[in-house]
């Protein structure tokens, strides 16, 4: 059976599910939702209600009561909804020095209480599609996703909670987004980005030379554009893609959010939805083209050099984004990878820099990397 992406529960959270409206039981660390099974229990619902929110491992094997059959365990397997964790868990294998002695202390790996993930490898574990839909009642990954968001009637709070619980489509394929003739435009291989945008960058850089004093001037303005892109990247990611809690609480707002960035957080390892489709980037780049020529109004060629450097920064950003998700990289990029993937499975409200962490440091949105993420 494929590995499941299931949430974790504290004992206090399990204890809250102790009525016929919502009834959980546990066996060891496994948490089961038996609400739908209550009326089907051969001995009547009252026998399950007696053990609401409790560990039923012993009673299942109690010969004095009733040794349960294999079918009972099959019911449990189908009802698995998550795993039991402590309130706080240590984050890695600590080595402590006490005086002249070194103590190797094995501690429990951190498990994020909302996503149920403990490391970046969890992002690539296939989600059990049927179990996920049955458990969360959000999106059925077997069907086109966008219209499910539009017709789902989800509250903003529920939508944001669910869309930031990463799933992984079976076999690493792409889940259907539109489910019709529009599907191909939502799938973009990483190499499309430099193929489409590098020629305009080279052309813009070349023609900007005509109005400047030399290539050194072109390089200076071009590098300014590259630097400004790092800030634009941060601003777009934080204040547009993660508009999140400022979204209007209606289906139009949620569907637009899902199309723009939510689908990436929902399925972060989808190889064909990691870079921006050229049509979408063209729409986003147009106002920045006008802004560059407004700010540097005194010289069209200066504005073109700055804009060309910025677009090159975008190319680096999108390619970096893809490689952070899917390639082994040198040391510097390993740190970026750790930081970015933690943004997906650990803390989506921080860690907005992708090609650089500089603006996360400036604005205090870095993700503390004390959690073991590799």
PyMOL commands that set and color helices and strands:
alter all, ss='L'
color gray80, all
select helices_A, chain A and resi 11-15+35-40+45-49+57-61+70-78+120-124+129-136+146-151+156-163+170-172+183-186+191-211+215-241+244-246+251-266+271-273+278-295+300-326+331-345+358-363
alter helices_A, ss='H'
color red, helices_A
select strands_A, chain A and resi 7-9+18-19+22-27+30-33+80-84+94-98+101-105
alter strands_A, ss='S'
color yellow, strands_A
deselect
rebuild
show_as cartoon
